Amino acid sequence: MNKPSTYVPKGIYPFKTKMIMTVALIVVVGFYLVSSIKTESFIIDIFVKLPNVFGLISDFFPPDWGYVAQIWPKLFETIHMAIIATTVAVIVSIPFSLLTANNVTTNNVLYQVMRFVLNLIRTIPDIILAVVFVGLFGIGAFSGIMALIIFSIGILVKLMSEVIEAIDMNPTEAIRASGGNSLQTISFAIVPQVLPQFISFSLYVFELNIRASLVLGYVGAGGIGQLLNKEMNFLNYPAVSSIIIIVFAVVVIIDMISAKLREGLV
């Protein structure tokens, strides 16, 4: 008869892995404590100030439904801003996406320059872009549209260039071998492979622009955010509550429609 094994495993992870995890945990906790002390912000503050939060929330109810008539024009302005910005960004991002895909752009210098420019654009937050354009063009929707266009181009080109780099190159090589030029190669080999994803990403960016335009209004870049900022400054909380509820409902509806369209494309 075989003797029963007396081996007792020491653990799932080896000793070295346990030491690394322990040190990492200590470092994270240490950074958290130092950051909390430096900023004078602690988790317990949430519970200490909870009565103030409930008191502020009670000021928002009931909503001022008589204020709704003033919300719709700015809400439609926000949607129009998102539509214009997304449309322009989609058109501009098509050539940029091709130039930032290393399997399409054979000129390495051009490829690196385009990647650098697009990386630079993505590092600038949309609200900073809005501040810059408000300073250049003044308060209004046009400044917000310009900020959203730059913001959208950065996202779309990043997503689409990665999709283009992952395509099957056999159709491209076949068209080139048969004497096709660059335009024919792009039209008949690249576009059919990336078109569903491109439309899906465009709808996704439209959703982002709806949300982003709400924030941009706080710096004077037009849209419903501008109205929300004004009422917050006047401490008109019932009107603010009406704005938030209507915007939330509209954004949820747009997200649901966009999600269904994207599911059907991909």
C-alpha angles and dihedrals in degrees: 000000000000116000115241113257115257094194112127115194114233094215146305093273127049120249093256092055091049091052092050091049092048093049091046091051092050091049093049092048090046093052090047093053093046091048092048092051094046094048094036088230122134134173090240089066088074091063094039093054096038094105089057090052093052090047092053093046090054088058089062094061136118096029118231100245091177087071093063093094089066093048100059098065092052092042091054088047088056092051091047090051090053093047094050094044094047093047094051092043092051092053095045094044095058097076092034091054091054093047092051095050110095094208091058104035108064094179103090095196092054090045093052093045092051092047090051093050093048092046088051091051092051093053092062112085116232093241091056089051089051092052090051094048092045087055091049102040104017133241115326147076095295092067090050092049092052091050092049092049093055091042092050095046091056093053098041096048091049093051097041097045089056091050092049091049089056097052125115106265096198095089089048093052091046093054092046091048090053091054101265118156127229095269092051091047092053094044099047105026108029106029097054090054098048104030098094092049091045092055090045092052091047091056090047091052089049088057090050091050091054090056095040093051089060090061095041090062089070090070094044099267095134132250133086091314089070091056091045091052092050094052092045090054090051090048088235093154099168089057090046089052091053091050093049094048094049094044091048092052093047094046092049091051092048091047092051093049092046092047091052091049092049092049090055093050102046 
